[in-house]
Amino acid sequence: MAISSPGIGSNLDVNSIVSQLMAIERQPLTALARKEASFQAKLSGFGTLKGALSQFQTAVRSLSDISKFQGMRVTPADTAIATASATATAVAGTYALEVTQLAQAQKLATAGQASSTSAIGAGAATTLSFDFGTIAGGTFDSVTGKYTGAAFTSNGSGVKTVTIDASNNSLSGIRDAINKADIGVSASIVNDGGSSPYRLVLSAKATGQTQSLKLSVAGDATLSSLLSHNPADNTGQALAEKLSARNAEFKVDGIAVSKATNTISDVIQGVTLNLAKTNSGSPTNITVARDTAAVTAGVEAFVKAYNDISKIFKEAVAYDPDTRRAAILNGESSVRAIEAQVRSVLSAPVAGGAGAFTLLSQVGVSLQKDGLLALDNSKLQGAIDKNFSDIAALFAAAGKASDSLASYTSASVKTVPGAYKLEVTQLASSGKSVGSAAAGLTITAGSNDTLQVLLDGVSATVTLAPGTYASAAALAAEVQSKINGAEGFVAAGSSVTVTEAAGVLTLTSTRYGSASKASISGGNGMSSLMGAAAVVTDGLDVAGTINGVAATGTGQTLTGATGNAAEGLQVKVSGGATGSRGTVNYSQGYAYQFDKLMDTQLGTAGMIASRTGGIDTSLKSLAASRDRMTDRLAATEKRYRAQFTKLDVTISSMLSTGNFLTQQLANLSKNQ
């Protein structure tokens, strides 16, 4: 037998003995490793389950959108004449469309210039003021592109300005300055091939007869002679009109309609038409129908999503008695609990009354013995044919007001499904200022041409164009145009309407609510425009109750009170009278409920997070135990090696002694 302990020679195999002993000592560590592997496998299993639940949520969230089940389909008979789209508010039917004229934007051109880059004028600071409006009356010469005896009325959208100076007073510089200003006009340069070929072409970005241009120039005289353009001034039209501003003219079911654009969304309810070509004398049909295919696809997607997650649950906890093999999450009570919560959603009818259906079985969806859903397409089609608009409430969050001038807007996660009484004690109004006397029609520069306007909390100064206005209506249009064109108001999204009655002007904010304000607070033209004591009234928020509790009013919207079942329910009251206004029903469909359940289960406080957190804690504890055990095993192995090394030395010593005695005895025998 070979010597296994270096330098000893006892033939005691210390390494083998210690290895065998340590193998026994390491058995608890092996068991611990198996336990760690089991926990890691469960973490992986929960990760897979979490991914499946996330996919389920994505599917049901898309189905919790009410538009998925209320789509309308619109089909033009001739898409060369018009294309169209529809919203859920469209009414099924067939409409005859006859287009006699397409909407068109005005185009104006300057006189030809020898160069597009040479300076025009002396470079003095010059302001180009663009106003948009309607040209009426008079005659138009298509050869010269000029009007004679016409009138121009501003559309009130606001005067826009562009500054030209020595840095940009060439034709190309003017083009770039106008385009950079983004004022609703695009500029380009056309080379007509003549002796002075370069022409600046100005195109209104918006179509329609109220989008004709009036261009005033203050500053350099040369620029003024090139660009000043007032279609109401027979001798003040420097530009030639190449294309006239026109409305789209068409008929729907024989009713004549005129619109500023070729995209029209307010003629046929819920339908947007995009006119592309005239067909005068040959009407084409526009057919609007319910998009039943989209509803069927939505219901099928719901059934598939539920069945997919049900199969995932089954596979996660499965056990095969033949092979005696269990799935990773078999025995996990948290998985069973989540599955039970998912199933429980389908066990209760949809409450709230926002739709006619309350159970999936009413639209052909039934729960089978194997726990999966099945769809009866014929029954679903019957439900679609009978009550198309109410299917959405079975899947999505939906609301419905019984009053035609009140409408459900939205709800919060705290809103409880139900039917809530609505009472209005105050209607919303807009801030306004009413003059105390008829406005003076003569505006004189530096005398009565400025107004300090306070609109919705924003203040700005505007300057009216001097002159004697033909009527109070014309002056009202000028005031409205200047106010709505002020940069501060445009940036704030605020605007006014200015009207007149018997010469008295009224300014009204287009907003509703307590933040709505409109008044003339100063300026040298305040008294001549509004009189000595204009009556200023701030806007009011709508006020009332939802579910018998005072709601919060903001503009025209009432919001259910905090702590009430109707908390977060928003209802828009657009008109009507004060008093009882019927009820607002709110429902949470099955897809919506599943989405919110997944929010809970996939969140930090959900069962999966709680269980995986517990597993992580156990793994940390096992890791600490493993470290302690590893340290102990190292000490044990060290002790074993020391003990058996000592034993090895002792045995070696005894062997040496034995050999010595044997030799001595042998010698004694020889001597006798």
Helices and strands as residue ranges (DSSP letters): H 14-25, H 27-63, G 66-69, E 72-76, E 82-86, E 93-101, E 107-109, E 126-136, E 139-141, E 146-148, E 151-154, E 160-164, H 171-181, E 185-191, E 198-204, G 209-211, E 212-218, H 221-227, E 240-243, E 248-252, E 255-259, E 263-264, E 271-275, E 284-290, H 292-316, E 319-320, E 325-326, H 333-347, G 360-363, E 365-367, E 373-375, H 377-387, G 388-390, G 392-394, E 397-401, E 406-410, E 418-426, E 432-434, E 442-443, E 450-455, E 458-463, E 467-468, H 472-485, H 487-492, E 496-501, E 504-509, E 518-522, H 526-530, E 535-537, E 543-546, E 549-550, E 552-554, E 557-559, E 570-573, E 579-588, H 590-602, H 607-671
